[in-house]
Amino acid sequence: MRIDLRGTIKGQTIELDEPIDLPEGERVELVVLWPELVPVKLTPEELEAAKADYEARCEDPVYRALHPRPPTGHVVTNEMVNRIRETMGY
């Protein structure tokens, strides 16, 4: 049987948006669907800071091996945008 549910991750627990009628301890299979990317508008200063940070990281051969440049040539990645959001309290 398949039931589509939505919820929020809280540590090792998923808090469901709606109640479900399953007995406590029932085993289930979980398929994770990554959230859609939300476009982020950066100020020119934030964009330059993100580019500079990325370029500095790319000087490290280990980082470069683990995070190759995107084939599109874009230097601002989602990882960088998320770091900017965290730093700025978004």
N, C-alpha and C positions, 0 to 999 in steps of 0.2 A: 504494500500500500504506500502511496506517496501523498504527503501533506506538505505543502509549501508554507513555511513560516518565516517571519522576520524577527530579528532581535538584535541585541547589543552585547558585545563581548565585554565581560567584566572579569579580568583575570582568567581563571580556568572555567568560568561559568558563562553561559549564554542566557541573558535575560530576554525572554520572549515578549514581543509586543502584545500578544493575545494569549489567553490561557489555552491549554491543550489538555484533552482528556486522555492521558496515558497514566498508567500506574507508576508509582515511585519505583525506581530501579529498572524500568524497562530499557532495554538496549535499543539504540537507534543508530542510524547511519547519518553522518553529517557531510554535506557538500558545501564548501565555502565558495561563495560568489564574491569576488572582490568588488568593493564599492566603485562606482563610476568616478572618474577623475573630474574634479570640479575646476574649471578654468580659474586661474588666479591672476589678478592684475597686479603687477609689481610697479612701483615707482621706478623711474630711471636709475635712482641711486641704489635701490634694492637689486635691480637687475645687474648693475655693474658690480655690486658686492658679490652677488651669486656667481657671476662669471669669473671674477678674480679668485674666489674660493675654489671653484671647480678647476681652474687652470693650475692653481697651487697644488691641489690634490693630485692632478695628473702628472706632476713632476715625480711623484712617488711611484716607482715601478711596480710595487705590489698592488697599490690601488689601481693603477692602469691595467694590470693583468686581470683584476677582479671586476673592474667596471670600465670596459672599453667604451670609447666614445660612440654615441649613437651614429648609425650610418647616415642619418639625415643631416648631420653637421650641427645640430642644435646643441649648444653647450649648457643650457639650463635644463636640468632633469627634475623629475618629480621629487627625488630625494632632496635636491637642493631647495626646492620650493617648500617642502615640508620642514626643513631645517630653519629656513627663514621664518616660517609661520611660528614654529616653536620659540625661536629666539625673540620674536616680536610679540609673543603672547596671543597669537591667533588660535 
